[in-house]
Amino acid sequence: MSDKDRDVDVQVKERVKTKRPPMYKVMIHNDDYTPMDFVVMVLTNIFAKSESEAVQIMLNVHNQGAGLAGIYPRELAEMKVHNVEEIARQLQHPLRCSMQQE
C-alpha cells in the first residue's frame, strides 16, 4: 500500500430513518335498525374478513356498541369509512363507521 492510499478520506452518509405513517382504527357503531346480516356483509366485502371473523366483530358491535373492523393507514381508512357509509346510505341503513388514530 502506498502513502497515497492511506490518506484517503471516506465520507459516510448517515441513513435517514423514515417514520412509519400513523395508523387508524376503523370502528363500526351499533344502531337499532341495521340488520346484523348487513354488518357481516360489509365486514366480509369491504374489510375482507372471513365469515367467522365478521360474525364475531358484528357481535361485538351489537353487544358492546362498537367493533374494530381493522387498522389501516389514513387514506385507506378514509376510503373504507366512505365505502361503508355509501353502501349503508344506498340501502337506507343508518350504519355508522368512524376512524380514530391508533
MOWO-V123124 format. One record per backbone hydrogen bond with DSSP energy under -1.0 kcal/mol. CO is the residue of the C=O (numbers start at 1). NH is the residue of the N-H. If there is no record, write none. Layout:
CO,NH  CO,NH
This chain:
23,102  24,72  25,100  26,69  26,70  27,98  28,67  35,39  36,40  37,41  38,42  39,43  40,44  41,45  42,46  42,47  43,49  50,54  51,55  52,56  53,57  54,58  55,59  56,60  57,61  58,62  59,63  60,64  61,65  65,30  67,28  70,26  72,24  73,77  74,78  75,79  76,80  77,81  78,82  79,83  80,84  81,85  82,86  83,87  84,88  85,89  86,90  87,91  88,93  89,92  96,29  98,27  100,25
